[in-house]
């Protein structure tokens, strides 16, 4: 794991992996925008912390123990920084828009959420977890937790 988990940002290492990553993200985004969710996919829209403009990216929305979470498998990405600054955003599937507020979990609350996330999407995001899987001991999940921001989301009532 990197020395400073707060600066942890993971991208695919090889040019081929980078192209495949862009292609898969584009495909998921296109389908989700069309109203077809792949295993919980959504389009996350958050206001940029500097520009104030809406920024969008595909994400996997996890439902676990009656709560909903956004996990950042690539680490402290731009959407994570923007969500921290904005405190909420929008999740979209097709024309449906859900406005929400976000609360970032402290590291000690992340292991079971990370485990559930890996059980569901390890095939898609496993390369970003440095060999840690859903069957890892809680101590190992706690060790990597600082590098993986997790937000509990709550729907905003109009």
C-alpha positions in Angstrom: 0.0 0.0 0.0 1.2 3.5 -0.7 2.9 5.5 2.1 0.2 8.2 2.4 -3.3 6.8 2.0 -4.7 10.3 1.7 -2.9 10.7 -1.6 -3.8 7.2 -2.8 -5.1 7.4 -6.4 -5.0 4.2 -8.5 -5.1 4.0 -12.2 -4.5 1.0 -14.5 -0.8 0.5 -15.1 -0.5 -0.5 -18.7 -1.8 1.3 -21.8 -4.0 -1.6 -22.7 -5.5 -1.7 -19.2 -6.1 2.1 -19.3 -7.9 1.7 -22.7 -10.1 -1.1 -21.3 -10.8 0.8 -18.2 -11.9 3.9 -20.2 -14.0 1.7 -22.5 -15.8 -0.1 -19.6 -16.5 3.2 -17.8 -17.9 4.7 -21.0 -20.1 1.7 -21.6 -21.4 1.6 -18.0 -22.0 5.4 -18.2 -23.9 5.1 -21.5 -26.1 2.3 -20.3 -26.8 4.0 -17.0 -27.7 7.3 -18.7 -30.1 5.3 -20.9 -31.8 4.0 -17.8 -30.1 0.5 -17.6 -28.4 0.0 -14.3 -25.6 -2.7 -14.3 -25.5 -4.2 -10.8 -26.4 -1.0 -9.0 -24.6 1.5 -11.3 -25.5 5.1 -11.2 -24.2 8.4 -12.6 -22.9 10.5 -9.7 -23.1 14.2 -10.3 -21.3 16.6 -7.9 -20.5 20.3 -8.1 -16.8 20.9 -8.6 -15.2 22.3 -5.5 -13.3 25.0 -7.5 -15.4 25.6 -10.6 -18.9 25.0 -9.2 -19.7 23.2 -12.4 -21.4 19.8 -12.3 -19.0 16.8 -12.7 -20.2 13.3 -13.5 -18.8 9.8 -13.3 -20.3 6.3 -13.1 -20.3 4.7 -9.6 -21.5 1.5 -8.0 -24.2 2.1 -5.3 -23.9 -0.4 -2.5 -26.9 -1.3 -0.3 -25.7 -3.0 2.9 -27.5 -3.6 6.2 -30.3 -1.2 5.2 -27.9 1.7 4.4 -26.6 2.9 1.0 -22.9 3.7 0.3 -20.6 5.0 -2.3 -17.1 3.5 -2.1 -14.1 4.9 -4.0 -12.1 1.9 -5.1 -9.5 4.2 -6.8 -8.9 6.1 -3.7 -9.0 9.9 -3.2 -10.2 10.8 -6.6 -11.6 14.1 -7.8 -15.2 13.0 -7.2 -14.3 12.2 -3.6 -12.7 15.6 -3.1 -15.7 17.3 -4.7 -18.2 15.3 -2.6 -16.4 16.1 0.6 -16.6 19.8 -0.3 -20.2 19.8 -1.5 -21.6 17.4 1.1 -24.0 15.8 -1.4 -24.9 15.5 -5.0 -27.2 13.6 -7.4 -27.4 10.0 -8.5 -29.0 9.3 -11.8 -30.4 6.3 -13.7 -31.9 7.5 -17.0 -34.2 10.4 -16.2 -34.6 9.5 -12.6 -32.6 11.9 -10.3 -32.1 11.3 -6.6 -30.6 14.2 -4.6 -28.6 13.1 -1.5 -26.4 14.2 1.3 -23.2 12.3 2.0 -21.5 11.5 5.3 -18.0 10.1 5.1 -17.4 7.1 7.4 -14.4 7.0 9.7 -11.9 4.2 9.0 -13.0 2.0 11.9 -16.5 1.7 10.3 -15.3 0.8 6.9 -14.3 -2.9 7.0 -17.7 -4.5 6.7 -18.8 -2.0 4.0 -15.5 -2.7 2.1 -16.1 -6.5 2.5 -19.7 -6.2 1.1 -18.4 -4.0 -1.8 -15.7 -6.5 -2.7 -18.2 -9.4 -2.5 -20.4 -7.7 -5.0 -17.8 -6.0 -7.4 -14.4 -7.6 -6.9 -14.5 -8.8 -10.6 -14.7 -5.1 -11.6 -12.6 -3.3 -9.0 -10.4 -6.0 -7.5 -7.3 -4.6 -9.2 -7.6 -1.4 -7.2 -7.5 -3.3 -3.8 -3.9 -4.5 -4.0 -4.8 -8.2 -3.6 -7.3 -7.7 -0.7 -10.5 -9.6 -1.2 -13.9 -10.1 0.5 -12.5 -12.9 2.6 -9.7 -10.8 4.1 -9.6 -10.6 7.9 -11.1 -7.5 9.4 -7.6 -6.4 10.5 -6.4 -6.3 6.9 -9.5 -4.4 5.8 -9.0 -1.9 8.6 -5.3 -1.5 7.6 -6.3 -0.5 4.0 -9.4 1.5 5.0 -7.6 5.0 5.0 -7.0 4.6 1.3 -10.6 3.9 0.3 -13.1 6.7 1.1 -16.6 5.5 1.9 -19.7 7.7 2.1 -23.1 6.8 3.5 -25.8 8.5 1.5 -29.2 9.7 2.6 -31.9 10.9 0.1 -32.8 14.5 0.5 -36.4 15.2 1.0 -37.8 18.0 -1.3 
